[in-house]
Amino acid sequence: MITSGFTNAPVTQFLVFATVITSLIVSLTDTRYYLPIVIPHIWRYGQYWRFLTWQLCYTNSTEVLFAALCFYNLRVIERLWGSRKFASFLLATLPYTTLLPPLLLAIVLRPLSLNRINYLPSGPTAIIAALFANYYAAIPYTYRYKLAAFAPSTSSPNQASGSADNTSDSLWARSITLTSKSTSYILPLQLAFSQFPGSLLAAAVGWAVGTAYRRDMLPYASAWRVPGWVVGEEKKKEFEGLRARLDAEREREGAGAGLASGILAGETGGDVRSRASAQRRTLGEMVSEQFQGRA
């Protein structure tokens, strides 16, 4: 059964709400112009903090909507990996997705473009692209379909032999094969080309970082994990502790005989079950023993 909503995806839920809330805050406080990277501002005014804050949020509502939908579609990655690995991926790749795009812009693209390309738009486009690189590699498609301008010809082979050579190589006679995942890439492509060429640079770097993470090319990134309490996994250990306490109580009550009660009574063997059943009392016996002073 397909799970809907944010079930088993708390980190994705945080990303979706953080994308919307941070954009709303910077709009209300009129601080949106502090987020994008403009290379002359960095070198001339010493605004080096822009290298760390440019991925904080998007500055227009269209990109906020597309980014929130992208994160929501990527919740399947968190369900596949688990919340702990998903959060570890975001933090382990954050230095690469944060520093590589502005450095490539300042060192490579700006000199090659004769100082014409100076702008890198704000927003976590690189993080989304890194996640979609793993979505592309890890999530299989369920079906494929073809798109063509015309339906396949149903004429006989003899009638179609004369025109087959003319239409086989025609552009209109060809079809495009798509999968069930194809529509999932429309939104990230829109983000990648929304503020070309800076947004495309961030998306390309993010895709490369996500691919490098999957192939274990980033030092210590694949093996590192955040503490379990960050994503709430410590609560799951409470059930293990409860089971351990129940086992300990069973051993103490059995006094070496292996007796068990309740839901654990069926785990100790046939002899123990027969001895435990011999000690079972009816409701009337239990009531009478309460009035007689025996528990």
Secondary structure, DSSP 8 states (H G I E B T S, - for coil): ----TTTT-HHHHHHHHHHHHHHHHHHHTT-GGGSSEEHHHHHHH--TTHHHHTTS--SSHHHHHHHHHHHHHTHHHHHHH-HHHHHHHHHHHHHHHHHHHHHHIIIIIHHHTTT---EE--SSHHHHHHHHHHHHHHS--S-EEEEESS----S-HHHHHHHHHHHTT-STT-EEEEETTGGGGHHHHHHHHTTTTHHHHHHHHHHHHHHHHHTT-STTTTT----GGGGTGGGGHHHHHHHHHHHHHHHHHHTTS----GGGGGGS-HHHHHHHHHT---HHHHHHHHHHT--
